[in-house]
């Protein structure tokens, strides 16, 4: 479970609703598909072709890894507000539309089996 310290309620709500929609649309058990905090083995990275950029690569990576049969283990973290610097994440209608389009792509990848891993050499 993800603990949150000092995170505004509106951000918590967006995260919860977004992850719920993602789980329903994709049929995955991953609770937090958009976290930027992941440990990924070299074998997984070598086995996936990632094409997204910005924040969307987080969702693409977890969906393709799951579809390719890799094990995904979620480790609890504490999310808090930024202490230094400025976030580049801007919650705009365009951001939500981009994530929705990516969820539709992810469904297609899962359905068509295009998220299978490349042979590791």
N, C-alpha and C positions, 0 to 999 in steps of 0.2 A: 504494500500500500504506500502511496506517495503522501508524505506529510508536507504541509505547507505552513510557512511561517511568514506572516506579514504580507501575504499575497492578496490583492484586492478580490473581493467576492465575485466581481464580474469576470475576472480572469479565470478563477476557479470554475465558474459556471460554463464559460466557453470551453475550457478543457474537458470537463466532464461530459458535456453534451456532444462535443466533437468526437471524443473517444467512443462514446456510446453509439453514435451514428456509424462510425467506422467499424466497430465490432459487428453491428447488425448488418451493414452492407457487405462486409467481407467474410463474415462467419468466423472470425478469429477470436482467440481467447486472450490475446495480448491486451492488457488493460491500458497501457499508455503508449500509443503508437507514434507520438510526436516528440517524445523526450529527446533532447540533444545529448543526453548522457548515456552512452552505451559502451560496453566492452564487446569487441567483435574479434573473433579469431581470424588469423591470416587466411585460413582455409575458406572461410565464408567470403571474405573480401575477394579472394581469387576466384571464387565460384560464381559471383554475381556480376551482371553488367548493369551498372547504375547510370542513368541518363539525366536525372533531375538535378537541379542546382538550388541554391538557397535552402530554406527550411524544408522544402518538399522532399529533399533527399532522405530525410529521416523516415518518413512514411514509406517511400519507395523501398528503402533498404529492409525494413522490418517485414513488409509484405512479401517481397521477393525471397527473403531468407526463409520465411515460414512456408511459402509455396514450394521452395526447393527442398524442404524436408529438414532444414537445419533446426536445431533445438534453440528455443528462445527462453531464457531465464530472466525474469524481472527481479531486480534487487531494489529494495526500498531505498529511497533517497529523501532528503529534506529539501524542498524547493523554497527559496526565500527571494525576497526582492533584491535587485541588483544593488551592490554597494558602491561600485565604481563604474564609470563610463556610461554610455548610452546604448540601449538595446536598438538593434536594427529591425526588430520585429514590430511591425505596424499593423494593427488589427483594422483592416479595411474591407470593404465589400469585395475588392479584387482578390484579397488574400483568401477569403472564404470561398469564392468562386474557383480559385486555383486549386484549393484542397478538394473541393467537390469534384472537379474534373479529374483530378488525380485518383480519387476513390473510384470513379468510373473506369479509369484505365486499369487500376489494380484489379477490379472485378474481371475485366477482359483478360488480363494476364493470367489470373487464376483459372478462368474458364478455358482458355486456349492452351494452357500449359507452357506459356512462354517464360515462366519464371524459373525454369529448371536450371540447375547450375551448369556452367561450362566445365568441361573436363579440366581437372587440375593437373598441371605438368610438373 
